[in-house]
Amino acid sequence: MEKHDGMTIIVKTVTRITVWLIILYGFYIIFHGHLTPGGGFGGGVIIALAFLNVMLAYGSEYTTGWLKIPLLQDVEATTATLFLIMGILGISLGGSFLANFIDHGTVFRLLSSGTILPLNIIIGVKVGLTLFLVVWFLAKVKTEKGE
């Protein structure tokens, strides 16, 4: 069976151009989730899809060559811990899990949401990395079986 090195040069070129725009849009959704529809989950899915687009266009070997999977796994686990820490801080400082313990800013401004913005960032990174790592692992298992 011949090695699969990704798709055609056209797909690779389009991916190279658009992947950064997709990532930027994902971060926009994460950072403006308290002002507009979206948030950590939606932005994380968009960012994961950007990296999955690279994996589909160039192949999983190329993608894992510049993305360090053990580091991504560590960051993904760290975001789960940070989410729990934010929840525990909410209990200790606000009385309930994930209670708002950060002062509010000016309404309709980027930093006006208290704990929502940090939670959106944590959730966005967690969701993005989890989705990417699940698909990467499934692709790795499939290639190891020779399918």
PyMOL commands that set and color helices and strands:
alter all, ss='L'
color gray80, all
select helices_A, chain A and resi 9-31+40-58+60-66+69-94+116-145
alter helices_A, ss='H'
color red, helices_A
deselect
rebuild
show_as cartoon
